[in-house]
Amino acid sequence: MAPSIQEPLLGSYDEETTSSQETARVQQNDAPYPKMSKVDIVESFESGASSCLQSDLQTIINTMNLYVGVGILSLGYAVNLGGWASLAILGVLASLLSYSAKLIGRSFDKVPQNLVPSYPNLGRTVFGLPGQFAVMIMGGAEFFGAFCLCLIVIWQSITMLLPSHPLCLGSYCMIQMEFAILLSTLFLLPAVLIRTFSRLTSISISGVVSSLTLTALVIIAYALDPQQKDVTDPAAHEHDLVDWIHLPMAAGIMVVSLSGHAGLPSLRRSMKNPENFERCISIAFASIFVIYASIGGFGYLYFGKSTQVLITGNLNDSSSVTGFILLKIGSFSISVNQLITVLVAMSAYTTTPALVYVVAELIVDLLRGESATHVPGAGDLVARTVVLGTGYIIAIVAYDVLGNVESIVGGVCSTSISLFLPTLFYYKLYKEDLSSTKKSIVFFIMVLAGVTVLGIGILNVWQLVQKEKS
């Protein structure tokens, strides 16, 4: 997807830099000058502190949008696989991944002051250059793969809303996919060039609203038809308390849907009050759990064992809201099916800028080497443009096979970045300071995370082999 320490965006400016700036001001104006805060430093690069650093609420919203992307559509299927017990597993996993997110923040206390507090530099602190490149490769692969898949979802959604005949402007005609790619570019390019996370909040709000609306549609569909009379598949009346055979697969889907920790350092560095990071993470993950449990639980309650991989398939094909006309003016009408398509496109679109932002920042931080500061500038904009263009090329060229590749690479990388590496790094950095009880807990989570990574990798390969056979 989502897509995390003690210093804000420019918090690595040391006291000597601050004092030298104060002295220069005093000598120039021959008058006392108040001590420059980190916010004042930011103002020298931006129009104001509030426009560059994000509040706690903005951090929560941006975190939710980074994690809750199109993956929300598979939560009903996850509960279908594992039964009602899957919801308890979802709660445990949300708690574990929230905890691992906080461990990333705590681990940054050990990152040398001469390094930007980024995830690759955390890997460098623990394991040197191999650790730095491992985090860079896995984090970049996770977010870049998710970005490419979001592009495909956006294009498919746009084509579903277009007429079946070619679109012509004068003598020049385009097929639906060409128009979808062009239209998506016009909307995405300005969004990915937004300089900071705080300015992405309005887009993130749209993404969260889209996810909430999709969840509400599932709940409304059940409320309108609690007896499931509009669901044609008789399997809708079948429910399992627990399906032990498919429960691990359900847990794998949930882990991937709760992953995105590679983006947390960027979010953390962009906070006005980084000391509130853990509280923001707790609120964000609690909110994500409520959304996931609601759409997964009500989706399974309504569609039962007939719940499809994407819940939108059930809503569009056989439900109480299928084909419902929301608005009709003359020959023009908007149906629930079209609304669902728009909401899916919006979820993908609003997640994309954050994914590009994180991938580009990983690249820029790596190129900067031993630098204690990272001020968003022209280099970041160039990096994001390159990432965007590369994503378009790969999504177009590998359109038919990208989903299969991402199911393996994305699953393993996202679980490693979000669960295994945070506990491993924290354990390595703090093992001498931890009590025996806490050390045992962290070590247990680390081993569990390693087993989960291995299991998801094997499971995804097995699913791909089965798909090729069928």
Long-range contacts (C-beta under 8 A, 24 or more apart in sequence): 1-66, 1-67, 1-68, 1-69, 1-71, 1-146, 1-256, 1-257, 1-259, 1-260, 1-351, 1-355, 1-414, 2-66, 2-67, 2-69, 2-143, 2-146, 2-259, 2-260, 2-261, 2-262, 2-263, 2-351, 2-354, 2-355, 2-358, 3-66, 3-67, 3-69, 3-142, 3-143, 3-146, 3-259, 3-260, 3-262, 3-263, 3-351, 3-354, 3-355, 3-358, 4-101, 4-104, 4-105, 4-119, 4-261, 4-263, 4-264, 4-265, 4-267, 4-268, 4-277, 4-281, 5-104, 5-105, 5-106, 5-107, 5-108, 5-109, 5-111, 5-117, 5-265, 5-268, 5-269, 5-274, 5-277, 6-105, 6-108, 6-109, 6-117, 6-274, 6-275, 7-108, 7-117, 7-269, 7-274, 8-38, 8-42, 8-53, 8-269, 8-270, 8-271, 8-272, 8-274, 9-42, 9-52, 9-53, 9-196, 9-269, 9-270, 9-374, 9-375, 9-376, 10-38, 10-41, 10-42, 10-45, 10-373, 10-374, 10-375, 11-38, 11-117, 11-269, 11-274, 12-113, 12-116, 12-117, 12-372, 12-373, 12-374, 13-38, 13-41, 13-372, 13-373, 14-113, 14-372, 39-272, 45-375, 45-377, 46-195, 46-196, 49-272, 50-198, 50-272, 51-196, 51-198, 51-199, 52-195, 52-196, 52-198, 52-270, 53-196, 53-198, 53-270, 53-271, 53-272, 54-196, 54-197, 54-198, 54-201, 54-267, 54-270, 54-271, 54-272, 55-198, 55-272, 55-273, 56-271, 56-272, 56-273, 56-276, 56-279, 56-280, 58-197, 58-198, 58-201, 58-204, 59-197, 59-267, 59-270, 59-271, 59-276, 59-277, 59-280, 59-284, 60-280, 60-283, 60-284, 60-287, 61-201, 61-204, 61-205, 61-208, 62-197, 62-200, 62-201, 62-204, 62-267, 62-354, 63-264, 63-267, 63-280, 63-281, 63-284, 64-204, 64-208, 64-284, 64-287, 64-288, 65-203, 65-204, 65-205, 65-207, 65-208, 65-350, 65-351, 65-354, 66-204, 66-260, 66-263, 66-267, 66-351, 66-354, 66-355, 67-257, 67-258, 67-259, 67-260, 67-284, 67-288, 68-207, 68-208, 68-211, 68-288, 68-291, 68-292, 68-347, 69-146, 69-150, 69-207, 69-347, 69-348, 69-351, 70-149, 70-150, 70-153, 70-344, 70-347, 70-348, 70-351, 71-256, 71-257, 72-211, 72-214, 72-215, 72-257, 72-291, 72-292, 72-295, 72-347, 73-214, 73-310, 73-311, 73-312, 73-344, 74-253, 74-257, 74-309, 74-310, 74-311, 75-253, 75-254, 75-257, 75-292, 75-295, 75-296, 75-299, 75-311, 76-218, 76-295, 76-296, 76-299, 76-300, 76-303, 76-307, 76-308, 76-311, 76-314, 77-253, 77-307, 77-308, 77-309, 77-310, 77-311, 78-250, 78-253, 78-254, 78-257, 78-296, 79-250, 79-296, 79-297, 79-299, 79-300, 79-307, 80-250, 80-300, 80-303, 80-304, 80-305, 80-307, 81-243, 81-246, 81-247, 81-249, 81-250, 81-253, 82-242, 82-243, 82-246, 82-247, 82-249, 82-250, 82-251, 83-239, 83-240, 83-241, 83-242, 83-243, 83-247, 84-239, 84-240, 84-241, 84-242, 84-300, 85-241, 85-242, 85-247, 86-247, 86-250, 86-251, 86-254, 86-296, 87-293, 87-296, 87-297, 89-247, 89-250, 89-251, 89-254, 90-254, 90-289, 90-292, 90-293, 90-296, 91-289, 91-293, 93-251, 93-254, 93-255, 93-258, 94-258, 94-285, 94-286, 94-288, 94-289, 94-292, 95-285, 96-419, 96-445, 97-255, 97-258, 97-259, 97-261, 97-285, 97-418, 97-419, 98-281, 98-282, 98-285, 98-286, 99-445, 100-261, 100-418, 100-419, 100-422, 100-423, 100-445, 100-449, 101-261, 101-264, 101-281, 101-285, 101-418, 101-422, 102-277, 102-278, 102-281, 103-422, 103-423, 103-425, 103-426, 103-442, 104-261, 104-264, 104-265, 104-422, 104-425, 104-426, 105-264, 105-268, 105-277, 105-278, 105-281, 106-426, 106-430, 107-422, 107-425, 107-426, 107-429, 107-430, 108-265, 108-268, 110-429, 110-430, 113-372, 114-370, 114-371, 114-372, 115-370, 115-371, 115-372, 116-269, 116-365, 116-368, 116-371, 116-372, 116-373, 116-374, 117-265, 117-268, 117-269, 118-265, 118-266, 118-269, 118-361, 118-362, 118-365, 118-374, 119-261, 119-262, 119-264, 119-265, 119-362, 119-417, 120-362, 120-365, 120-366, 121-365, 122-265, 122-425, 123-421, 123-425, 125-429, 126-424, 126-425, 126-428, 126-429, 132-366, 135-262, 135-417, 135-421, 136-362, 136-366, 138-262, 138-413, 138-416, 138-417, 138-421, 139-262, 139-358, 139-362, 139-413, 139-417, 140-262, 140-359, 140-362, 140-363, 141-409, 141-410, 141-413, 142-259, 142-260, 142-262, 142-409, 142-410, 142-413, 142-414, 142-417, 143-260, 143-262, 143-263, 143-355, 143-358, 143-359, 143-362, 144-355, 144-359, 144-387, 144-391, 145-402, 145-405, 145-406, 145-409, 145-410, 145-413, 146-351, 146-355, 146-406, 146-410, 147-352, 147-355, 147-356, 147-359, 147-387, 147-391, 148-391, 148-394, 148-395, 148-398, 148-402, 148-406, 149-395, 149-402, 149-403, 149-406, 149-410, 150-348, 150-349, 150-351, 150-352, 150-355, 151-184, 151-348, 151-352, 151-391, 151-392, 151-395, 152-395, 152-399, 152-402, 152-403, 153-344, 153-345, 153-348, 154-180, 154-184, 154-345, 154-348, 154-349, 154-352, 155-180, 155-181, 155-184, 155-395, 156-180, 157-341, 157-342, 157-344, 157-345, 157-348, 158-183, 158-184, 158-345, 160-341, 161-338, 161-341, 161-342, 181-392, 181-396, 184-349, 185-392, 187-349, 188-349, 188-352, 188-353, 188-388, 189-385, 189-388, 191-349, 191-352, 191-353, 192-352, 192-353, 192-356, 192-357, 192-384, 192-385, 192-387, 192-388, 193-381, 193-384, 193-385, 194-353, 194-357, 195-376, 195-380, 195-381, 196-270, 196-376, 197-266, 197-267, 197-270, 197-354, 197-357, 198-270, 200-353, 200-354, 200-357, 203-350, 203-353, 204-350, 204-354, 206-346, 206-350, 207-346, 207-347, 207-349, 207-350, 207-351, 210-343, 210-346, 210-347, 210-350, 211-291, 211-347, 212-291, 213-343, 214-295, 214-311, 214-312, 214-340, 214-343, 214-344, 214-347, 215-291, 215-294, 215-295, 215-298, 217-315, 217-321, 217-336, 217-339, 217-340, 217-343, 218-294, 218-295, 218-298, 218-299, 218-302, 218-311, 218-315, 219-294, 219-298, 220-320, 220-321, 221-302, 221-315, 221-319, 221-320, 221-321, 222-298, 222-301, 222-302, 222-320, 224-320, 224-321, 225-302, 225-319, 225-320, 228-302, 228-303, 228-304, 230-318, 230-319, 230-320, 230-322, 231-302, 231-303, 231-304, 231-306, 231-314, 231-318, 231-319, 232-318, 233-303, 233-306, 233-318, 234-306, 235-304, 235-305, 235-306, 236-302, 236-303, 236-304, 236-305, 236-306, 237-304, 238-304, 238-305, 239-300, 239-301, 239-304, 239-305, 240-305, 248-455, 248-459, 249-459, 251-452, 252-411, 252-452, 252-455, 252-456, 252-459, 252-460, 254-292, 255-414, 255-415, 255-418, 255-419, 255-452, 255-456, 256-410, 256-411, 256-414, 256-415, 256-456, 257-292, 258-285, 258-288, 258-292, 258-418, 259-414, 259-415, 259-417, 259-418, 259-419, 260-414, 260-418, 261-417, 261-418, 261-422, 262-358, 262-362, 262-417, 262-418, 263-354, 263-355, 263-357, 263-358, 266-357, 266-358, 266-361, 269-374, 312-340, 312-341, 312-344, 315-340, 316-340, 356-384, 356-387, 356-388, 356-391, 357-384, 359-387, 360-384, 360-386, 360-387, 363-387, 404-464, 404-467, 407-460, 407-463, 407-464, 408-457, 408-460, 408-461, 408-464, 411-456, 411-457, 411-460, 412-453, 412-456, 412-457, 412-460, 415-449, 415-452, 415-453, 415-456, 416-453, 419-445, 419-449, 419-452, 419-453, 420-446, 420-449, 420-450, 420-452, 420-453, 423-449
